[in-house]
Amino acid sequence: MRILLVNTYDQQGGAARATWRLFKGLERAGVDVKLLVQNRGSRDIHVISTGGKITRYFNAIRPYIDFAFPLPLVRKRILFSTSFLPDGIEKIIRKINPDIIHLNWIAGGMIRIESLARLSKPVVWTFHDLWAFTGGCHYPPDCTRYMEQCGHCPVLHSTSDRDLSRWVFNRKKEAYNQMGQFFIISPSNWLADCVKSSTLLKNNPVSVIPNGLDTTVFKPMDKNEVRHLFHLPADKKLILFGGIRGVEYELKGFSLLLEALRLLDPSAFELVVFGSSRIKNSTLLPLKTHVLGFIGQENKLASLYATADVVVVPSYQEVFGQTATEALSCGIPVVAFDSTGLKDIIDHQVNGYLATPYEPAELARGIEWILDDPERYGKLSENAREKALEKFDIGKITDKILTFYPEVLRKRL
């Protein structure tokens, strides 16, 4: 069985990290698997770029063209993809000749919407956001127009039913009608429910399979040793917040975290931030803060998680929440809001704390509850590790995927 994974990037972003982990898991299982990307960052011989030596330079700017179509949104860091750029994806896939095409995050100019209708092999599609069934936005803020028909888009500040979102929505509708049935994997129950309530994809089968991670890399470590590596204090309770540009993206809830931190004792706690290189108005932060920037190597990232006493994921919306699973795998309890995909990961007062959305005081209460009782903390940490081993280990997730693929082939016969 030949599998082709498809993702815009192989190294950049949360979807790329999830896809890469599955790619390596399938390789370890002896599967004939290749990864097709638009923007290649690795030197792995089984990673294929959609461009040659000349077109790879254009590939580097394709995401900016795709995302920049509605320019005001770029300034606000809101992802909105039209996927209108021409591509040569059909020819490349025909040459690879896989048995199954497993799409992942394909925005940013990777695949034109109309090209989806020309994929001649069985298609599995793992969703990493809501883009596949909206009129272009990846994370619709308090908007459910995708349940009926996009248009009059609040993200675009549009007053017209026939706006850019309606154009994208109708193109998807036509492409999906031509594709016929394909098979959707959702990493969370929340996203699966969104798919089932959507106009475009409510009739497609949806299976819930979480994103996996290497639990031999993300594991508990000696806290004093890893804190020494990062030059972090041994005598403070460290709160960790992170994610790629997590400080900049409003969706990640950093402003809510700051409000919560103002309710904590500044002499007892310090904040550690990764994924962002600077914080505006840093002198106004309520706690002493260590900003560590982007950390790409998984071993180093796992060591950073192990420095923390608690990880906070204050997002307004998470399709899944890899920061949370990575923390749990390192034995670190997580505080988040009781909403969206994080509800599948965190068990309230078992391996973390689910706060009332979106109340900073509740977030602060969760941090204090986790850290107040050393004996309770030890049990929370133990439960966190057990949940990761049981539910998110990449070996177990790979086994689920390998059971899923033959079912897809049988249903397409």
DRENNU-436704 format. One record per residue (C-alpha): x, y, z; residue in one letter. Coordinates in steps of 0.25 Angstrom, whole numbers, m for minus. Example, Ala and Ser with C-alpha at 12.3 -4.5 7.8 and 13.67 -1.06 7.14 Angstrom:
2
<atom X="49" Y="m18" Z="31" rest="A"/>
<atom X="55" Y="m4" Z="29" rest="S"/>
END
This chain:
413
<atom X="0" Y="0" Z="0" rest="M"/>
<atom X="6" Y="13" Z="m5" rest="R"/>
<atom X="2" Y="25" Z="4" rest="I"/>
<atom X="4" Y="40" Z="0" rest="L"/>
<atom X="3" Y="50" Z="11" rest="L"/>
<atom X="1" Y="64" Z="6" rest="V"/>
<atom X="3" Y="77" Z="14" rest="N"/>
<atom X="8" Y="91" Z="10" rest="T"/>
<atom X="20" Y="90" Z="20" rest="Y"/>
<atom X="28" Y="79" Z="25" rest="D"/>
<atom X="34" Y="87" Z="37" rest="Q"/>
<atom X="26" Y="100" Z="39" rest="Q"/>
<atom X="14" Y="100" Z="48" rest="G"/>
<atom X="6" Y="91" Z="56" rest="G"/>
<atom X="m1" Y="84" Z="45" rest="A"/>
<atom X="13" Y="81" Z="39" rest="A"/>
<atom X="18" Y="76" Z="52" rest="R"/>
<atom X="6" Y="66" Z="53" rest="A"/>
<atom X="7" Y="62" Z="39" rest="T"/>
<atom X="22" Y="59" Z="40" rest="W"/>
<atom X="20" Y="51" Z="53" rest="R"/>
<atom X="10" Y="42" Z="45" rest="L"/>
<atom X="20" Y="42" Z="33" rest="F"/>
<atom X="31" Y="36" Z="42" rest="K"/>
<atom X="21" Y="27" Z="49" rest="G"/>
<atom X="17" Y="21" Z="36" rest="L"/>
<atom X="31" Y="19" Z="32" rest="E"/>
<atom X="35" Y="12" Z="45" rest="R"/>
<atom X="23" Y="3" Z="42" rest="A"/>
<atom X="29" Y="m1" Z="29" rest="G"/>
<atom X="19" Y="6" Z="20" rest="V"/>
<atom X="23" Y="11" Z="6" rest="D"/>
<atom X="20" Y="26" Z="9" rest="V"/>
<atom X="24" Y="39" Z="3" rest="K"/>
<atom X="21" Y="54" Z="8" rest="L"/>
<atom X="18" Y="64" Z="m3" rest="L"/>
<atom X="20" Y="78" Z="1" rest="V"/>
<atom X="20" Y="92" Z="m5" rest="Q"/>
<atom X="31" Y="98" Z="4" rest="N"/>
<atom X="41" Y="88" Z="8" rest="R"/>
<atom X="50" Y="90" Z="20" rest="G"/>
<atom X="56" Y="76" Z="22" rest="S"/>
<atom X="65" Y="68" Z="14" rest="R"/>
<atom X="58" Y="55" Z="16" rest="D"/>
<atom X="59" Y="47" Z="3" rest="I"/>
<atom X="44" Y="43" Z="4" rest="H"/>
<atom X="39" Y="58" Z="5" rest="V"/>
<atom X="36" Y="63" Z="m9" rest="I"/>
<atom X="34" Y="78" Z="m13" rest="S"/>
<atom X="24" Y="82" Z="m23" rest="T"/>
<atom X="34" Y="91" Z="m29" rest="G"/>
<atom X="47" Y="90" Z="m36" rest="G"/>
<atom X="60" Y="99" Z="m34" rest="K"/>
<atom X="53" Y="110" Z="m41" rest="I"/>
<atom X="39" Y="109" Z="m36" rest="T"/>
<atom X="43" Y="107" Z="m21" rest="R"/>
<atom X="45" Y="122" Z="m20" rest="Y"/>
<atom X="31" Y="125" Z="m25" rest="F"/>
<atom X="26" Y="114" Z="m15" rest="N"/>
<atom X="32" Y="122" Z="m4" rest="A"/>
<atom X="23" Y="134" Z="m7" rest="I"/>
<atom X="11" Y="126" Z="m11" rest="R"/>
<atom X="5" Y="126" Z="4" rest="P"/>
<atom X="7" Y="141" Z="4" rest="Y"/>
<atom X="m1" Y="143" Z="m9" rest="I"/>
<atom X="m12" Y="134" Z="m4" rest="D"/>
<atom X="m13" Y="140" Z="10" rest="F"/>
<atom X="m11" Y="154" Z="5" rest="A"/>
<atom X="m23" Y="154" Z="m4" rest="F"/>
<atom X="m32" Y="161" Z="6" rest="P"/>
<atom X="m20" Y="171" Z="11" rest="L"/>
<atom X="m27" Y="176" Z="23" rest="P"/>
<atom X="m28" Y="162" Z="29" rest="L"/>
<atom X="m13" Y="160" Z="28" rest="V"/>
<atom X="m10" Y="173" Z="37" rest="R"/>
<atom X="m19" Y="167" Z="47" rest="K"/>
<atom X="m13" Y="153" Z="46" rest="R"/>
<atom X="m26" Y="146" Z="42" rest="I"/>
<atom X="m24" Y="134" Z="33" rest="L"/>
<atom X="m33" Y="135" Z="21" rest="F"/>
<atom X="m29" Y="126" Z="9" rest="S"/>
<atom X="m36" Y="127" Z="m5" rest="T"/>
<atom X="m27" Y="116" Z="m11" rest="S"/>
<atom X="m28" Y="121" Z="m25" rest="F"/>
<atom X="m14" Y="120" Z="m30" rest="L"/>
<atom X="m11" Y="110" Z="m41" rest="P"/>
<atom X="m4" Y="98" Z="m38" rest="D"/>
<atom X="2" Y="85" Z="m44" rest="G"/>
<atom X="m2" Y="76" Z="m33" rest="I"/>
<atom X="m10" Y="66" Z="m42" rest="E"/>
<atom X="2" Y="63" Z="m51" rest="K"/>
<atom X="11" Y="61" Z="m39" rest="I"/>
<atom X="2" Y="52" Z="m32" rest="I"/>
<atom X="0" Y="44" Z="m44" rest="R"/>
<atom X="15" Y="41" Z="m45" rest="K"/>
<atom X="16" Y="37" Z="m31" rest="I"/>
<atom X="3" Y="28" Z="m33" rest="N"/>
<atom X="m1" Y="25" Z="m18" rest="P"/>
<atom X="m12" Y="16" Z="m14" rest="D"/>
<atom X="m17" Y="27" Z="m4" rest="I"/>
<atom X="m16" Y="42" Z="m4" rest="I"/>
<atom X="m16" Y="47" Z="10" rest="H"/>
<atom X="m18" Y="62" Z="10" rest="L"/>
<atom X="m15" Y="70" Z="23" rest="N"/>
<atom X="m13" Y="85" Z="23" rest="W"/>
<atom X="m13" Y="90" Z="8" rest="I"/>
<atom X="m16" Y="105" Z="9" rest="A"/>
<atom X="m5" Y="115" Z="6" rest="G"/>
<atom X="m5" Y="113" Z="m9" rest="G"/>
<atom X="m2" Y="98" Z="m8" rest="M"/>
<atom X="m15" Y="93" Z="m16" rest="I"/>
<atom X="m25" Y="101" Z="m24" rest="R"/>
<atom X="m39" Y="97" Z="m19" rest="I"/>
<atom X="m43" Y="93" Z="m33" rest="E"/>
<atom X="m31" Y="83" Z="m33" rest="S"/>
<atom X="m38" Y="75" Z="m22" rest="L"/>
<atom X="m48" Y="70" Z="m32" rest="A"/>
<atom X="m37" Y="64" Z="m41" rest="R"/>
<atom X="m31" Y="55" Z="m31" rest="L"/>
<atom X="m33" Y="41" Z="m36" rest="S"/>
<atom X="m29" Y="33" Z="m24" rest="K"/>
<atom X="m37" Y="31" Z="m11" rest="P"/>
<atom X="m35" Y="43" Z="m2" rest="V"/>
<atom X="m34" Y="44" Z="13" rest="V"/>
<atom X="m33" Y="58" Z="18" rest="W"/>
<atom X="m29" Y="61" Z="33" rest="T"/>
<atom X="m34" Y="75" Z="37" rest="F"/>
<atom X="m25" Y="84" Z="45" rest="H"/>
<atom X="m35" Y="95" Z="45" rest="D"/>
<atom X="m49" Y="99" Z="39" rest="L"/>
<atom X="m44" Y="104" Z="26" rest="W"/>
<atom X="m49" Y="92" Z="17" rest="A"/>
<atom X="m64" Y="95" Z="20" rest="F"/>
<atom X="m64" Y="111" Z="22" rest="T"/>
<atom X="m63" Y="122" Z="11" rest="G"/>
<atom X="m49" Y="124" Z="14" rest="G"/>
<atom X="m46" Y="127" Z="29" rest="C"/>
<atom X="m38" Y="116" Z="37" rest="H"/>
<atom X="m44" Y="120" Z="50" rest="Y"/>
<atom X="m58" Y="127" Z="49" rest="P"/>
<atom X="m59" Y="135" Z="61" rest="P"/>
<atom X="m73" Y="134" Z="67" rest="D"/>
<atom X="m79" Y="131" Z="53" rest="C"/>
<atom X="m87" Y="119" Z="48" rest="T"/>
<atom X="m90" Y="123" Z="34" rest="R"/>
<atom X="m83" Y="111" Z="29" rest="Y"/>
<atom X="m95" Y="103" Z="34" rest="M"/>
<atom X="m104" Y="109" Z="23" rest="E"/>
<atom X="m96" Y="118" Z="13" rest="Q"/>
<atom X="m85" Y="127" Z="14" rest="C"/>
<atom X="m86" Y="142" Z="10" rest="G"/>
<atom X="m88" Y="155" Z="18" rest="H"/>
<atom X="m75" Y="151" Z="24" rest="C"/>
<atom X="m72" Y="157" Z="38" rest="P"/>
<atom X="m57" Y="153" Z="37" rest="V"/>
<atom X="m57" Y="162" Z="24" rest="L"/>
<atom X="m66" Y="172" Z="30" rest="H"/>
<atom X="m75" Y="170" Z="18" rest="S"/>
<atom X="m89" Y="175" Z="16" rest="T"/>
<atom X="m91" Y="167" Z="3" rest="S"/>
<atom X="m96" Y="153" Z="2" rest="D"/>
<atom X="m88" Y="152" Z="m11" rest="R"/>
<atom X="m75" Y="155" Z="m5" rest="D"/>
<atom X="m61" Y="148" Z="m5" rest="L"/>
<atom X="m66" Y="137" Z="5" rest="S"/>
<atom X="m78" Y="133" Z="m4" rest="R"/>
<atom X="m69" Y="132" Z="m16" rest="W"/>
<atom X="m59" Y="122" Z="m9" rest="V"/>
<atom X="m71" Y="115" Z="m2" rest="F"/>
<atom X="m77" Y="112" Z="m16" rest="N"/>
<atom X="m64" Y="108" Z="m22" rest="R"/>
<atom X="m63" Y="97" Z="m11" rest="K"/>
<atom X="m77" Y="93" Z="m13" rest="K"/>
<atom X="m75" Y="90" Z="m27" rest="E"/>
<atom X="m62" Y="83" Z="m25" rest="A"/>
<atom X="m67" Y="74" Z="m14" rest="Y"/>
<atom X="m79" Y="70" Z="m23" rest="N"/>
<atom X="m69" Y="66" Z="m34" rest="Q"/>
<atom X="m60" Y="59" Z="m24" rest="M"/>
<atom X="m71" Y="50" Z="m18" rest="G"/>
<atom X="m69" Y="44" Z="m5" rest="Q"/>
<atom X="m56" Y="45" Z="2" rest="F"/>
<atom X="m52" Y="41" Z="16" rest="F"/>
<atom X="m50" Y="52" Z="27" rest="I"/>
<atom X="m41" Y="50" Z="40" rest="I"/>
<atom X="m44" Y="60" Z="51" rest="S"/>
<atom X="m34" Y="61" Z="63" rest="P"/>
<atom X="m45" Y="65" Z="72" rest="S"/>
<atom X="m59" Y="62" Z="75" rest="N"/>
<atom X="m62" Y="77" Z="75" rest="W"/>
<atom X="m57" Y="78" Z="61" rest="L"/>
<atom X="m64" Y="66" Z="56" rest="A"/>
<atom X="m77" Y="72" Z="61" rest="D"/>
<atom X="m74" Y="85" Z="53" rest="C"/>
<atom X="m72" Y="77" Z="41" rest="V"/>
<atom X="m85" Y="69" Z="43" rest="K"/>
<atom X="m93" Y="82" Z="44" rest="S"/>
<atom X="m86" Y="89" Z="32" rest="S"/>
<atom X="m94" Y="90" Z="19" rest="T"/>
<atom X="m82" Y="86" Z="10" rest="L"/>
<atom X="m78" Y="73" Z="17" rest="L"/>
<atom X="m89" Y="68" Z="26" rest="K"/>
<atom X="m91" Y="56" Z="17" rest="N"/>
<atom X="m76" Y="51" Z="18" rest="N"/>
<atom X="m72" Y="41" Z="27" rest="P"/>
<atom X="m64" Y="46" Z="39" rest="V"/>
<atom X="m55" Y="38" Z="48" rest="S"/>
<atom X="m48" Y="44" Z="61" rest="V"/>
<atom X="m33" Y="41" Z="62" rest="I"/>
<atom X="m25" Y="50" Z="70" rest="P"/>
<atom X="m11" Y="55" Z="66" rest="N"/>
<atom X="0" Y="47" Z="72" rest="G"/>
<atom X="14" Y="50" Z="77" rest="L"/>
<atom X="27" Y="42" Z="81" rest="D"/>
<atom X="25" Y="39" Z="96" rest="T"/>
<atom X="40" Y="35" Z="96" rest="T"/>
<atom X="44" Y="49" Z="93" rest="V"/>
<atom X="33" Y="56" Z="101" rest="F"/>
<atom X="35" Y="50" Z="114" rest="K"/>
<atom X="37" Y="54" Z="129" rest="P"/>
<atom X="51" Y="59" Z="132" rest="M"/>
<atom X="59" Y="64" Z="144" rest="D"/>
<atom X="53" Y="78" Z="146" rest="K"/>
<atom X="66" Y="84" Z="152" rest="N"/>
<atom X="75" Y="79" Z="141" rest="E"/>
<atom X="66" Y="85" Z="130" rest="V"/>
<atom X="64" Y="98" Z="137" rest="R"/>
<atom X="79" Y="99" Z="137" rest="H"/>
<atom X="80" Y="97" Z="122" rest="L"/>
<atom X="70" Y="109" Z="120" rest="F"/>
<atom X="76" Y="117" Z="131" rest="H"/>
<atom X="63" Y="118" Z="138" rest="L"/>
<atom X="61" Y="119" Z="153" rest="P"/>
<atom X="60" Y="107" Z="162" rest="A"/>
<atom X="53" Y="113" Z="173" rest="D"/>
<atom X="41" Y="119" Z="165" rest="K"/>
<atom X="28" Y="113" Z="161" rest="K"/>
<atom X="29" Y="114" Z="145" rest="L"/>
<atom X="16" Y="116" Z="137" rest="I"/>
<atom X="19" Y="112" Z="122" rest="L"/>
<atom X="11" Y="118" Z="110" rest="F"/>
<atom X="15" Y="115" Z="96" rest="G"/>
<atom X="12" Y="113" Z="81" rest="G"/>
<atom X="16" Y="119" Z="68" rest="I"/>
<atom X="14" Y="134" Z="69" rest="R"/>
<atom X="4" Y="131" Z="81" rest="G"/>
<atom X="6" Y="144" Z="87" rest="V"/>
<atom X="3" Y="151" Z="73" rest="E"/>
<atom X="m10" Y="143" Z="70" rest="Y"/>
<atom X="m22" Y="148" Z="78" rest="E"/>
<atom X="m28" Y="134" Z="76" rest="L"/>
<atom X="m17" Y="128" Z="85" rest="K"/>
<atom X="m23" Y="136" Z="97" rest="G"/>
<atom X="m10" Y="142" Z="102" rest="F"/>
<atom X="m17" Y="155" Z="107" rest="S"/>
<atom X="m26" Y="146" Z="115" rest="L"/>
<atom X="m14" Y="140" Z="122" rest="L"/>
<atom X="m8" Y="153" Z="125" rest="L"/>
<atom X="m21" Y="157" Z="132" rest="E"/>
<atom X="m20" Y="144" Z="140" rest="A"/>
<atom X="m6" Y="146" Z="144" rest="L"/>
<atom X="m9" Y="159" Z="150" rest="R"/>
<atom X="m17" Y="151" Z="161" rest="L"/>
<atom X="m5" Y="143" Z="165" rest="L"/>
<atom X="6" Y="146" Z="175" rest="D"/>
<atom X="18" Y="152" Z="166" rest="P"/>
<atom X="28" Y="148" Z="177" rest="S"/>
<atom X="25" Y="133" Z="175" rest="A"/>
<atom X="22" Y="131" Z="160" rest="F"/>
<atom X="30" Y="134" Z="147" rest="E"/>
<atom X="25" Y="133" Z="133" rest="L"/>
<atom X="32" Y="126" Z="121" rest="V"/>
<atom X="28" Y="128" Z="107" rest="V"/>
<atom X="33" Y="121" Z="94" rest="F"/>
<atom X="29" Y="122" Z="80" rest="G"/>
<atom X="30" Y="138" Z="80" rest="S"/>
<atom X="43" Y="146" Z="80" rest="S"/>
<atom X="37" Y="158" Z="87" rest="R"/>
<atom X="25" Y="163" Z="95" rest="I"/>
<atom X="20" Y="178" Z="93" rest="K"/>
<atom X="20" Y="186" Z="105" rest="N"/>
<atom X="28" Y="176" Z="113" rest="S"/>
<atom X="31" Y="185" Z="124" rest="T"/>
<atom X="16" Y="185" Z="127" rest="L"/>
<atom X="15" Y="169" Z="129" rest="L"/>
<atom X="10" Y="165" Z="143" rest="P"/>
<atom X="21" Y="155" Z="145" rest="L"/>
<atom X="36" Y="154" Z="142" rest="K"/>
<atom X="36" Y="147" Z="128" rest="T"/>
<atom X="46" Y="139" Z="120" rest="H"/>
<atom X="44" Y="140" Z="105" rest="V"/>
<atom X="51" Y="128" Z="98" rest="L"/>
<atom X="47" Y="130" Z="84" rest="G"/>
<atom X="44" Y="119" Z="74" rest="F"/>
<atom X="49" Y="105" Z="78" rest="I"/>
<atom X="48" Y="95" Z="66" rest="G"/>
<atom X="56" Y="83" Z="71" rest="Q"/>
<atom X="47" Y="73" Z="78" rest="E"/>
<atom X="57" Y="69" Z="88" rest="N"/>
<atom X="59" Y="83" Z="92" rest="K"/>
<atom X="44" Y="86" Z="92" rest="L"/>
<atom X="42" Y="74" Z="101" rest="A"/>
<atom X="52" Y="79" Z="111" rest="S"/>
<atom X="46" Y="92" Z="111" rest="L"/>
<atom X="32" Y="86" Z="115" rest="Y"/>
<atom X="39" Y="79" Z="126" rest="A"/>
<atom X="44" Y="92" Z="133" rest="T"/>
<atom X="30" Y="96" Z="135" rest="A"/>
<atom X="21" Y="94" Z="147" rest="D"/>
<atom X="8" Y="97" Z="139" rest="V"/>
<atom X="5" Y="99" Z="125" rest="V"/>
<atom X="m6" Y="109" Z="121" rest="V"/>
<atom X="m13" Y="108" Z="108" rest="V"/>
<atom X="m23" Y="120" Z="109" rest="P"/>
<atom X="m28" Y="119" Z="94" rest="S"/>
<atom X="m42" Y="124" Z="90" rest="Y"/>
<atom X="m42" Y="112" Z="80" rest="Q"/>
<atom X="m33" Y="100" Z="78" rest="E"/>
<atom X="m36" Y="89" Z="67" rest="V"/>
<atom X="m28" Y="80" Z="76" rest="F"/>
<atom X="m17" Y="86" Z="84" rest="G"/>
<atom X="m3" Y="79" Z="82" rest="Q"/>
<atom X="3" Y="89" Z="93" rest="T"/>
<atom X="m6" Y="82" Z="103" rest="A"/>
<atom X="m2" Y="68" Z="98" rest="T"/>
<atom X="12" Y="71" Z="98" rest="E"/>
<atom X="11" Y="76" Z="112" rest="A"/>
<atom X="4" Y="64" Z="118" rest="L"/>
<atom X="14" Y="55" Z="111" rest="S"/>
<atom X="25" Y="62" Z="119" rest="C"/>
<atom X="16" Y="60" Z="132" rest="G"/>
<atom X="12" Y="74" Z="133" rest="I"/>
<atom X="m2" Y="78" Z="137" rest="P"/>
<atom X="m10" Y="87" Z="127" rest="V"/>
<atom X="m19" Y="99" Z="130" rest="V"/>
<atom X="m29" Y="103" Z="119" rest="A"/>
<atom X="m43" Y="107" Z="116" rest="F"/>
<atom X="m54" Y="97" Z="116" rest="D"/>
<atom X="m56" Y="98" Z="101" rest="S"/>
<atom X="m54" Y="93" Z="87" rest="T"/>
<atom X="m43" Y="82" Z="84" rest="G"/>
<atom X="m36" Y="84" Z="98" rest="L"/>
<atom X="m47" Y="76" Z="105" rest="K"/>
<atom X="m43" Y="63" Z="98" rest="D"/>
<atom X="m29" Y="65" Z="104" rest="I"/>
<atom X="m31" Y="71" Z="118" rest="I"/>
<atom X="m39" Y="63" Z="129" rest="D"/>
<atom X="m43" Y="73" Z="139" rest="H"/>
<atom X="m36" Y="72" Z="152" rest="Q"/>
<atom X="m30" Y="59" Z="147" rest="V"/>
<atom X="m18" Y="63" Z="139" rest="N"/>
<atom X="m21" Y="78" Z="138" rest="G"/>
<atom X="m32" Y="88" Z="140" rest="Y"/>
<atom X="m43" Y="93" Z="131" rest="L"/>
<atom X="m47" Y="107" Z="134" rest="A"/>
<atom X="m60" Y="114" Z="131" rest="T"/>
<atom X="m59" Y="120" Z="117" rest="P"/>
<atom X="m53" Y="131" Z="116" rest="Y"/>
<atom X="m51" Y="136" Z="130" rest="E"/>
<atom X="m37" Y="140" Z="134" rest="P"/>
<atom X="m40" Y="139" Z="149" rest="A"/>
<atom X="m44" Y="124" Z="146" rest="E"/>
<atom X="m31" Y="122" Z="139" rest="L"/>
<atom X="m23" Y="128" Z="151" rest="A"/>
<atom X="m32" Y="119" Z="160" rest="R"/>
<atom X="m28" Y="107" Z="152" rest="G"/>
<atom X="m13" Y="110" Z="153" rest="I"/>
<atom X="m13" Y="112" Z="168" rest="E"/>
<atom X="m22" Y="99" Z="170" rest="W"/>
<atom X="m11" Y="91" Z="162" rest="I"/>
<atom X="0" Y="96" Z="170" rest="L"/>
<atom X="m5" Y="98" Z="184" rest="D"/>
<atom X="m4" Y="83" Z="188" rest="D"/>
<atom X="9" Y="76" Z="185" rest="P"/>
<atom X="3" Y="62" Z="188" rest="E"/>
<atom X="m9" Y="65" Z="178" rest="R"/>
<atom X="1" Y="71" Z="168" rest="Y"/>
<atom X="9" Y="58" Z="168" rest="G"/>
<atom X="m4" Y="50" Z="164" rest="K"/>
<atom X="m8" Y="60" Z="154" rest="L"/>
<atom X="6" Y="59" Z="147" rest="S"/>
<atom X="5" Y="44" Z="148" rest="E"/>
<atom X="m9" Y="44" Z="141" rest="N"/>
<atom X="m4" Y="54" Z="131" rest="A"/>
<atom X="7" Y="44" Z="126" rest="R"/>
<atom X="m3" Y="32" Z="126" rest="E"/>
<atom X="m13" Y="40" Z="118" rest="K"/>
<atom X="m2" Y="43" Z="107" rest="A"/>
<atom X="3" Y="29" Z="107" rest="L"/>
<atom X="m11" Y="23" Z="105" rest="E"/>
<atom X="m17" Y="33" Z="96" rest="K"/>
<atom X="m6" Y="41" Z="88" rest="F"/>
<atom X="6" Y="32" Z="86" rest="D"/>
<atom X="9" Y="32" Z="71" rest="I"/>
<atom X="11" Y="17" Z="71" rest="G"/>
<atom X="m4" Y="15" Z="75" rest="K"/>
<atom X="m9" Y="26" Z="66" rest="I"/>
<atom X="m1" Y="20" Z="54" rest="T"/>
<atom X="m8" Y="7" Z="57" rest="D"/>
<atom X="m21" Y="14" Z="56" rest="K"/>
<atom X="m18" Y="20" Z="43" rest="I"/>
<atom X="m13" Y="7" Z="37" rest="L"/>
<atom X="m26" Y="1" Z="41" rest="T"/>
<atom X="m34" Y="12" Z="35" rest="F"/>
<atom X="m27" Y="12" Z="21" rest="Y"/>
<atom X="m31" Y="m2" Z="17" rest="P"/>
<atom X="m46" Y="2" Z="21" rest="E"/>
<atom X="m45" Y="14" Z="11" rest="V"/>
<atom X="m40" Y="5" Z="0" rest="L"/>
<atom X="m51" Y="m5" Z="2" rest="R"/>
<atom X="m62" Y="6" Z="2" rest="K"/>
<atom X="m56" Y="12" Z="m11" rest="R"/>
<atom X="m57" Y="m2" Z="m18" rest="L"/>
END
